[in-house]
Amino acid sequence: MSSVAYHADLKEVQRDPVLAKALADAASVDSAVPGEAAAPFDRLDWWLGLARDCAMAPLLATARDGDDFAALPLARGDKGLTGLANWYTFRLRPLVSSRQAAPRLLTSIARGLRHRAAHITLSHLPDEGGEAQDLVSAFRRAGWFVALERCDTNHRLDVAGRSFADYLATRPGPLRTTLKRKARKVACTIHRDWSDALWADYETVYAKSWKGEEGSMAFLKHFAQAEAQAGRLRLGLASAEGQVVAAQLWTVEGGTAFIHKLAYVEEAKPLSPGTSLSAALFEAVIDGDLVAHIDFGTGDDPYKRDWMEMREPRWRLTAMDPHRPGQWAAIARQTLKQLLRKGQNKGQNKADGTGL
């Protein structure tokens, strides 16, 4: 029998050595997908930061059965439960001690959640390792009505043993031309340590960029400090005529470089400082850190396609309790949407000659 618990106080979880170790072990389990065994988004510290700096109300669902363990990071919202994630989170996924344990443990979590919410939305789920489908199956077994739809795109690079020079030679011609023409116009530095002065430069760039006061700078600051202490921070700054004009926040973990945030001073756009700084960071993590993968997060921005070679879908799972009358209208709308989508796909197959 699985033992299921729901934790609203993450500091309580942090103080529980058995639970904290189980979470750490689950987060470090080898994934079915190379490069996804370790990431900031799978750590208790990340979830604590979202609660502290981003006004999120956590509800960490856990299930144990002997040595097997599963956790699903959730948050309480106005319309039910959501994933404990926001615009800084590349992906949300359940943590499990093994793929074999996932069906029974996730089903136990989903079954217990029917007593806590009538509506659950989990966005930015990956499925390269079957994570989204595992959750769909678990919620359906637990009696939920479930809909799954694509919500975003993740951009990744498989370095495949290449040097930076070999990788750069495969980039689009306009990007390589820009680097040749503009690279010497800015000076790029990459910092692994954190200091008040460096962070002040980072914030100055953001204040003068098109992004302005995007998101929670307090969250980023605390995250950067913690990553520097762990040796994972790669903070890139580009300067022109003594002024910092571009900044990028990267981290390196588990053989993957994560590109979290980037910005440049709007007036410096003719210098292409962001392009030059990106190239410097790509070179540092490929030739210096010897990473196997680089993850550019979500958002189908054209500039990401210049640097990345792989595009993976991210999925939104919507679960509704059919025993709650308040959910019937939403279930009807989702059912109609699914029927329309099936009809469109069937029509497309006929047009392509791939189906009857």
C-alpha positions in Angstrom: 0.0 0.0 0.0 1.2 3.5 -0.9 1.5 6.1 1.8 0.4 9.5 0.4 0.9 12.9 2.0 0.3 16.5 0.8 2.7 19.2 2.2 1.8 22.9 2.2 4.9 23.8 4.2 8.0 23.2 2.2 10.2 24.2 5.1 8.7 21.3 7.0 9.7 19.0 4.1 13.2 20.5 4.2 13.5 19.7 7.9 12.5 16.1 7.4 15.7 14.2 6.7 14.0 11.2 5.3 11.7 13.2 3.0 14.4 15.5 1.9 16.7 12.6 1.0 13.9 10.9 -0.9 13.3 14.1 -2.9 17.1 14.4 -3.6 17.3 10.8 -4.7 14.2 11.0 -6.9 15.6 14.2 -8.6 18.9 12.5 -9.4 17.5 9.3 -10.8 18.6 8.7 -14.4 16.0 9.9 -16.8 14.8 8.1 -19.9 16.1 11.1 -21.7 19.8 12.0 -21.7 20.6 15.3 -20.0 17.4 15.3 -17.9 18.7 13.6 -14.8 19.4 16.8 -12.9 17.9 20.3 -13.3 17.1 23.3 -11.1 13.4 22.8 -11.6 13.5 19.4 -9.8 14.9 20.7 -6.6 13.3 21.6 -3.3 15.3 24.9 -3.2 13.6 25.9 -6.6 10.2 25.3 -5.2 11.0 27.2 -2.0 12.1 30.1 -4.1 8.8 30.1 -6.0 6.9 30.2 -2.7 9.2 32.9 -1.2 9.7 35.3 -4.1 6.9 34.6 -6.5 3.9 34.5 -4.2 3.0 30.8 -5.0 1.2 28.6 -2.5 2.8 25.2 -2.7 1.2 21.8 -2.1 3.8 19.1 -2.6 2.1 15.7 -3.1 4.2 12.6 -2.2 3.7 8.9 -2.2 5.9 6.2 -0.7 5.8 2.4 -0.9 8.8 0.8 0.8 11.9 2.2 -1.0 9.8 3.6 -3.9 9.0 7.3 -3.9 7.1 9.8 -6.1 6.5 13.5 -5.8 4.4 16.0 -7.7 5.0 19.7 -7.1 1.7 21.5 -7.0 0.4 25.0 -6.1 -3.0 26.2 -4.9 -4.7 28.7 -7.2 -8.1 30.5 -7.5 -9.5 27.8 -9.8 -8.0 24.7 -8.3 -4.5 23.3 -8.3 -1.7 24.0 -10.8 1.9 22.9 -11.1 4.4 24.6 -8.8 6.0 26.4 -11.7 6.0 29.8 -13.4 7.7 31.6 -16.3 11.2 30.7 -14.9 10.5 26.9 -15.1 11.5 25.2 -18.3 9.5 22.1 -17.5 7.4 20.5 -14.8 7.6 16.8 -14.2 6.8 14.3 -11.5 9.8 12.9 -9.6 9.9 9.1 -9.2 12.4 6.7 -7.8 11.9 4.5 -10.8 9.8 4.3 -14.0 8.5 0.9 -12.8 7.1 2.6 -9.6 5.5 5.5 -11.4 2.1 4.0 -12.3 1.0 2.9 -8.8 2.6 5.9 -6.9 1.2 8.6 -9.3 -2.2 6.9 -9.3 -2.2 7.0 -5.5 -1.4 10.7 -5.6 -4.0 11.5 -8.2 -6.7 9.5 -6.3 -6.0 11.5 -3.1 -6.1 14.8 -4.9 -9.8 14.2 -5.6 -10.4 15.2 -2.0 -8.5 18.4 -2.4 -9.4 19.9 -5.7 -12.0 19.5 -8.5 -9.8 21.0 -11.2 -6.0 20.6 -11.8 -3.9 22.1 -14.6 -0.3 21.1 -15.2 1.6 23.0 -17.9 4.9 22.6 -19.6 5.1 18.8 -19.1 7.7 17.0 -21.1 7.0 13.6 -22.6 10.3 12.6 -24.1 10.6 10.1 -21.2 6.9 9.4 -21.0 6.2 11.9 -18.1 3.1 13.4 -19.6 1.6 10.1 -20.5 2.4 8.7 -17.1 0.4 11.5 -15.5 -2.5 11.1 -18.0 -2.8 7.4 -17.2 -2.5 7.9 -13.5 -5.2 10.6 -13.3 -7.6 8.5 -15.5 -7.0 5.4 -13.4 -7.9 7.6 -10.4 -11.2 8.6 -11.9 -10.5 12.0 -13.4 -11.6 13.3 -16.8 -8.2 14.2 -18.5 -7.4 16.3 -21.5 -3.8 16.7 -22.9 -2.9 19.4 -25.4 0.3 21.0 -26.6 1.1 24.3 -25.0 4.7 25.3 -25.8 8.0 24.3 -27.4 11.3 23.5 -25.8 14.6 24.2 -27.7 17.6 22.0 -27.0 21.0 21.2 -28.5 22.7 17.8 -28.5 26.4 18.7 -28.6 27.2 15.2 -29.8 30.9 15.5 -29.0 31.5 18.5 -31.2 33.9 21.3 -30.4 32.6 24.9 -30.4 34.3 25.5 -33.7 32.6 22.5 -35.3 29.2 23.5 -33.9 29.6 27.1 -35.0 30.3 26.0 -38.5 26.8 24.5 -38.7 25.0 27.7 -37.7 23.0 29.8 -40.2 25.1 32.0 -42.4 23.6 35.3 -41.2 24.5 34.4 -37.5 28.1 33.6 -38.4 28.4 36.8 -40.4 27.1 38.9 -37.5 29.7 37.3 -35.2 32.5 38.1 -37.6 31.4 41.7 -38.0 30.5 42.5 -34.5 32.4 40.2 -32.1 35.3 42.6 -31.5 33.0 45.5 -30.7 32.2 44.1 -27.3 34.2 42.5 -24.5 32.6 39.4 -23.0 33.3 38.0 -19.5 31.9 34.9 -17.8 31.6 34.7 -14.0 31.1 31.7 -11.8 31.1 33.7 -8.6 28.4 36.0 -7.3 29.0 39.5 -6.0 26.9 42.6 -5.4 28.7 44.5 -8.1 28.2 41.8 -10.8 24.5 41.5 -9.9 24.1 45.3 -10.0 25.5 45.2 -13.6 23.0 42.4 -14.4 20.1 44.4 -13.0 21.2 47.6 -14.8 21.1 45.8 -18.2 17.6 44.5 -17.5 16.4 48.0 -16.4 17.6 49.4 -19.8 16.4 46.5 -21.9 13.1 45.9 -23.6 12.2 43.5 -20.8 12.2 46.0 -18.0 10.8 44.6 -14.7 10.1 41.2 -16.1 9.3 38.5 -13.5 10.8 38.5 -10.0 14.4 39.8 -9.8 14.5 38.7 -6.1 13.9 35.1 -7.3 16.7 35.4 -9.8 19.1 36.9 -7.3 18.6 34.2 -4.7 18.8 31.5 -7.4 22.1 33.0 -8.8 23.6 33.2 -5.3 22.8 29.6 -4.6 24.0 28.4 -8.0 27.3 30.3 -7.5 27.8 28.6 -4.1 27.2 25.2 -5.8 29.6 26.0 -8.7 26.9 25.9 -11.3 26.6 29.6 -12.2 27.7 31.0 -15.5 26.9 34.7 -15.5 27.8 36.4 -18.8 28.3 40.2 -19.2 29.2 42.0 -22.4 30.7 45.6 -22.3 31.3 48.3 -24.9 33.3 51.4 -24.1 33.3 50.5 -20.4 29.6 50.1 -20.1 27.8 46.7 -19.6 25.4 46.3 -22.5 24.3 42.7 -22.4 23.8 40.1 -19.6 22.9 36.4 -19.6 22.2 34.0 -16.8 23.2 30.4 -17.4 23.7 27.4 -15.2 25.5 24.1 -15.7 24.3 20.9 -14.1 24.2 17.2 -14.9 25.9 17.6 -18.2 23.4 20.2 -19.4 23.8 24.0 -19.7 20.5 25.8 -19.0 20.0 29.3 -20.6 17.7 31.0 -18.1 17.6 34.7 -18.9 19.2 37.1 -21.4 18.9 40.8 -22.1 20.7 43.7 -23.8 20.6 47.4 -23.5 18.2 48.6 -26.3 20.5 51.5 -27.4 23.3 48.9 -28.0 21.3 46.8 -30.4 23.4 47.9 -33.4 26.5 46.2 -31.8 24.6 42.8 -31.5 26.0 42.4 -28.0 23.6 39.6 -27.2 24.8 37.5 -30.1 28.5 37.9 -29.2 27.8 37.1 -25.5 25.8 34.0 -26.5 28.7 32.8 -28.6 31.1 33.3 -25.7 28.9 31.3 -23.4 28.3 28.5 -25.9 32.1 28.2 -26.3 32.6 28.2 -22.6 30.1 25.4 -21.8 31.0 23.3 -24.9 34.8 23.5 -24.8 35.2 24.3 -21.1 32.5 22.5 -19.2 32.2 19.8 -21.9 28.4 19.7 -21.6 26.4 17.1 -23.6 23.3 19.3 -23.9 22.2 22.9 -23.9 18.6 23.8 -23.0 17.2 27.1 -24.2 13.9 26.7 -22.3 10.5 27.4 -23.8 9.1 29.9 -26.3 9.3 29.5 -30.1 11.4 32.6 -30.6 13.1 32.7 -34.0 16.6 33.5 -32.5 16.4 30.3 -30.5 16.2 28.3 -33.8 19.5 29.9 -34.9 21.3 28.3 -31.9 19.4 25.1 -31.2 18.8 22.0 -33.3 16.0 20.1 -31.5 12.4 21.2 -30.8 10.4 19.2 -28.3 6.7 19.9 -27.5 5.6 20.8 -24.0 2.1 19.7 -22.9 -0.7 20.9 -20.7 -2.7 18.4 -18.7 -6.2 19.4 -17.5 -7.8 17.1 -15.0 -11.4 17.5 -13.9 -13.4 15.5 -11.3 -16.6 14.2 -13.1 -18.3 13.7 -9.8 -18.3 17.5 -9.2 -21.3 19.1 -10.9 -19.4 22.4 -11.2 -17.0 20.7 -13.6 -19.6 19.3 -16.0 -19.7 22.3 -18.3 -15.8 22.4 -18.6 -15.8 18.6 -19.3 -18.4 19.1 -22.0 -16.3 21.9 -23.6 -13.1 19.7 -23.5 -15.0 16.7 -24.9 -16.2 18.8 -27.8 -12.8 20.2 -28.4 -11.3 16.7 -28.5 -14.0 15.5 -31.0 -13.3 18.5 -33.3 -9.6 17.9 -33.1 -10.1 14.2 -34.0 -12.3 15.3 -36.9 -9.7 17.7 -38.2 -6.9 15.1 -37.9 -9.1 12.5 -39.8 -9.8 15.1 -42.5 -6.1 15.9 -42.8 -5.2 12.2 -43.1 -7.7 11.8 -45.9 -6.3 14.8 -47.7 -2.7 13.4 -47.3 -3.8 9.9 -48.3 -2.6 8.5 -44.9 -6.0 7.3 -43.7 -9.6 6.5 -44.6 
